[in-house]
Amino acid sequence: MSRIAALSSQAPLMAIPEARPPAGGVGEWYRGAGGLRLRLGFWQPEGTARGTVFVSPGRTEPVEKYYEVVGDLLARGFAVVVHDWRGQGLSARLMPDRLKGHARSESEYLDDYQRLLDAFEDRAPKPWLMIGHSMGAALNLATLIQGETRISGAIFINPMLRVKTGRHSLWAVTFQTDWKVRHGLSSDYVPELFDDPFEHTFERDALTHDERRYNLWREQLFACPHLGIGSPTWGWLHFALKLGETLIRDKGKLVKKVKTPVSIICSGDDSLIMRQPSKAFARKLPLGRYVEVAGAEHEILMELDEYRQQFWDEFDVLLGYVFEQATPATEPPATELDAPTPQAETEAFDSRLLEPEAEDDTHEVTHTAVTEPEGEVHAIAVQAPSPAEFVAYELSDVPERVASPTKP
């Protein structure tokens, strides 16, 4: 087989010496809406997989940025699928200028994602779980609201429900964006958001406190410039604002029909996304949890270990619930890797039933970091009213004195 033929059938997974694709993976192409060629990476663990995790990156993020996350999931015994959304990574770009971050409609993204899931119907072991970040998290939420039932559990980081608009009001930004799109300027850059990804610096542009992880991604980008993506267009901004507002308003109350357990994690110091809409959205979900990581920036999975670990703690909590609900006969065996077993994961859930209030059938658990005088940090689980069939869980005792933790 010629080199060209090989590349046409198998998508490349780019590597640098410090960040190579984890073992057991392969890059693949698949066809999205309109026939666009999109890329994904698929990894299988050693031994029998406990299930499959579908990872949806945020805007500008390619598969390569999630190699460390893939390794963490493989160590827990899961198969992993990470994909490039249309218009970024090595998936087909929508504009001749590859640096333009453009979008046309929410429906194209959702169609792409359904085709991705369908392609793994007979290949990826179940149960299936979702991890979504920012734009990817918002699109994953829309997928669940549209009725996707194959997902057994989902965890979303800083979902793009409402972006921060700086010194401009949300109404003014929405009005101007609608005007630009209606007058045929959707493919133009948003002037105030213009930037060059190859000129970013940690001090000025980082969305993490971890300089090592930030520089690792920068090295990957310069090793393969085709992964880069720059400023958004008016079309992308219109798509982002519309997607978030559609999810927040939910006039059809479709969110009440989502039976998938969902954890929403927000960064305490997020400079891009508002936290309150996510907290309110988690309250609407029948099986929703809200967790706030105090002091973390937007990219929690690229953050310092102490912030990152809080994500994995919540992921393991979600696993415990998913496997607890699974029928023992269909639950795959755990691997011999250093991964928590379903029994160990559910030990954090000393269950107690709460009686739901008559006027509120929502469920929310909020984790807040608490520092005692001695400096020891605990987690607090605050339980809101929930449906009677859902079991509420208390993670730890609540200290009497509460203080805000200091930022490292």
QUIRABEL-V615632 format. One record per residue. N is the residue number from 1. RES is the residue in three letters. OMEGA is omega as a letter, one per 30 degrees, with the letter a starting at -180 (999 if undefined). Layout:
[[N/RES/OMEGA] [N/RES/OMEGA]]
//
This chain:
[[1/MET/l] [2/SER/a] [3/ARG/l] [4/ILE/l] [5/ALA/l] [6/ALA/a] [7/LEU/a] [8/SER/a] [9/SER/a] [10/GLN/a] [11/ALA/l] [12/PRO/l] [13/LEU/a] [14/MET/a] [15/ALA/l] [16/ILE/a] [17/PRO/a] [18/GLU/a] [19/ALA/l] [20/ARG/l] [21/PRO/l] [22/PRO/a] [23/ALA/l] [24/GLY/a] [25/GLY/l] [26/VAL/l] [27/GLY/a] [28/GLU/l] [29/TRP/l] [30/TYR/a] [31/ARG/l] [32/GLY/l] [33/ALA/l] [34/GLY/l] [35/GLY/a] [36/LEU/l] [37/ARG/a] [38/LEU/a] [39/ARG/l] [40/LEU/l] [41/GLY/a] [42/PHE/a] [43/TRP/l] [44/GLN/a] [45/PRO/l] [46/GLU/a] [47/GLY/a] [48/THR/a] [49/ALA/l] [50/ARG/a] [51/GLY/a] [52/THR/l] [53/VAL/l] [54/PHE/a] [55/VAL/l] [56/SER/a] [57/PRO/l] [58/GLY/l] [59/ARG/l] [60/THR/a] [61/GLU/l] [62/PRO/l] [63/VAL/a] [64/GLU/a] [65/LYS/a] [66/TYR/l] [67/TYR/a] [68/GLU/l] [69/VAL/l] [70/VAL/l] [71/GLY/l] [72/ASP/a] [73/LEU/l] [74/LEU/l] [75/ALA/l] [76/ARG/l] [77/GLY/a] [78/PHE/l] [79/ALA/a] [80/VAL/l] [81/VAL/l] [82/VAL/a] [83/HIS/l] [84/ASP/l] [85/TRP/l] [86/ARG/l] [87/GLY/l] [88/GLN/a] [89/GLY/l] [90/LEU/l] [91/SER/a] [92/ALA/l] [93/ARG/a] [94/LEU/a] [95/MET/l] [96/PRO/l] [97/ASP/a] [98/ARG/a] [99/LEU/l] [100/LYS/l] [101/GLY/a] [102/HIS/l] [103/ALA/l] [104/ARG/a] [105/SER/l] [106/GLU/a] [107/SER/l] [108/GLU/l] [109/TYR/a] [110/LEU/l] [111/ASP/l] [112/ASP/a] [113/TYR/l] [114/GLN/l] [115/ARG/l] [116/LEU/l] [117/LEU/a] [118/ASP/a] [119/ALA/a] [120/PHE/a] [121/GLU/a] [122/ASP/a] [123/ARG/a] [124/ALA/a] [125/PRO/l] [126/LYS/g] [127/PRO/l] [128/TRP/l] [129/LEU/l] [130/MET/l] [131/ILE/l] [132/GLY/l] [133/HIS/l] [134/SER/l] [135/MET/l] [136/GLY/l] [137/ALA/l] [138/ALA/l] [139/LEU/l] [140/ASN/l] [141/LEU/l] [142/ALA/l] [143/THR/l] [144/LEU/a] [145/ILE/l] [146/GLN/l] [147/GLY/l] [148/GLU/a] [149/THR/a] [150/ARG/a] [151/ILE/a] [152/SER/l] [153/GLY/a] [154/ALA/l] [155/ILE/a] [156/PHE/a] [157/ILE/l] [158/ASN/a] [159/PRO/a] [160/MET/l] [161/LEU/l] [162/ARG/a] [163/VAL/l] [164/LYS/a] [165/THR/l] [166/GLY/a] [167/ARG/l] [168/HIS/l] [169/SER/l] [170/LEU/l] [171/TRP/a] [172/ALA/l] [173/VAL/l] [174/THR/a] [175/PHE/a] [176/GLN/l] [177/THR/l] [178/ASP/a] [179/TRP/a] [180/LYS/a] [181/VAL/a] [182/ARG/a] [183/HIS/l] [184/GLY/a] [185/LEU/a] [186/SER/a] [187/SER/l] [188/ASP/l] [189/TYR/l] [190/VAL/a] [191/PRO/a] [192/GLU/a] [193/LEU/a] [194/PHE/l] [195/ASP/l] [196/ASP/a] [197/PRO/a] [198/PHE/l] [199/GLU/a] [200/HIS/l] [201/THR/a] [202/PHE/a] [203/GLU/a] [204/ARG/a] [205/ASP/a] [206/ALA/l] [207/LEU/l] [208/THR/l] [209/HIS/a] [210/ASP/a] [211/GLU/a] [212/ARG/l] [213/ARG/l] [214/TYR/a] [215/ASN/l] [216/LEU/l] [217/TRP/l] [218/ARG/l] [219/GLU/l] [220/GLN/a] [221/LEU/a] [222/PHE/l] [223/ALA/l] [224/CYS/a] [225/PRO/a] [226/HIS/l] [227/LEU/a] [228/GLY/l] [229/ILE/a] [230/GLY/a] [231/SER/l] [232/PRO/l] [233/THR/l] [234/TRP/l] [235/GLY/l] [236/TRP/a] [237/LEU/l] [238/HIS/l] [239/PHE/a] [240/ALA/l] [241/LEU/a] [242/LYS/l] [243/LEU/a] [244/GLY/a] [245/GLU/l] [246/THR/l] [247/LEU/a] [248/ILE/a] [249/ARG/l] [250/ASP/a] [251/LYS/l] [252/GLY/a] [253/LYS/a] [254/LEU/a] [255/VAL/l] [256/LYS/a] [257/LYS/a] [258/VAL/a] [259/LYS/l] [260/THR/l] [261/PRO/a] [262/VAL/l] [263/SER/l] [264/ILE/a] [265/ILE/l] [266/CYS/l] [267/SER/l] [268/GLY/a] [269/ASP/a] [270/ASP/a] [271/SER/a] [272/LEU/a] [273/ILE/l] [274/MET/a] [275/ARG/a] [276/GLN/l] [277/PRO/l] [278/SER/l] [279/LYS/l] [280/ALA/l] [281/PHE/l] [282/ALA/l] [283/ARG/l] [284/LYS/a] [285/LEU/l] [286/PRO/l] [287/LEU/a] [288/GLY/l] [289/ARG/l] [290/TYR/a] [291/VAL/l] [292/GLU/l] [293/VAL/a] [294/ALA/l] [295/GLY/a] [296/ALA/l] [297/GLU/a] [298/HIS/a] [299/GLU/a] [300/ILE/a] [301/LEU/l] [302/MET/a] [303/GLU/l] [304/LEU/a] [305/ASP/a] [306/GLU/l] [307/TYR/a] [308/ARG/a] [309/GLN/l] [310/GLN/l] [311/PHE/a] [312/TRP/l] [313/ASP/l] [314/GLU/l] [315/PHE/l] [316/ASP/l] [317/VAL/l] [318/LEU/l] [319/LEU/a] [320/GLY/l] [321/TYR/a] [322/VAL/a] [323/PHE/l] [324/GLU/l] [325/GLN/a] [326/ALA/l] [327/THR/a] [328/PRO/a] [329/ALA/a] [330/THR/a] [331/GLU/a] [332/PRO/l] [333/PRO/l] [334/ALA/l] [335/THR/l] [336/GLU/l] [337/LEU/a] [338/ASP/l] [339/ALA/l] [340/PRO/l] [341/THR/l] [342/PRO/l] [343/GLN/a] [344/ALA/a] [345/GLU/a] [346/THR/l] [347/GLU/l] [348/ALA/a] [349/PHE/l] [350/ASP/a] [351/SER/l] [352/ARG/a] [353/LEU/l] [354/LEU/l] [355/GLU/a] [356/PRO/l] [357/GLU/a] [358/ALA/a] [359/GLU/a] [360/ASP/l] [361/ASP/a] [362/THR/a] [363/HIS/a] [364/GLU/l] [365/VAL/a] [366/THR/l] [367/HIS/l] [368/THR/l] [369/ALA/a] [370/VAL/a] [371/THR/l] [372/GLU/a] [373/PRO/a] [374/GLU/l] [375/GLY/a] [376/GLU/a] [377/VAL/l] [378/HIS/l] [379/ALA/l] [380/ILE/l] [381/ALA/l] [382/VAL/a] [383/GLN/l] [384/ALA/a] [385/PRO/a] [386/SER/l] [387/PRO/a] [388/ALA/a] [389/GLU/a] [390/PHE/a] [391/VAL/l] [392/ALA/a] [393/TYR/a] [394/GLU/a] [395/LEU/a] [396/SER/l] [397/ASP/a] [398/VAL/l] [399/PRO/a] [400/GLU/a] [401/ARG/a] [402/VAL/l] [403/ALA/l] [404/SER/l] [405/PRO/l] [406/THR/a] [407/LYS/a] [408/PRO/999]]
//
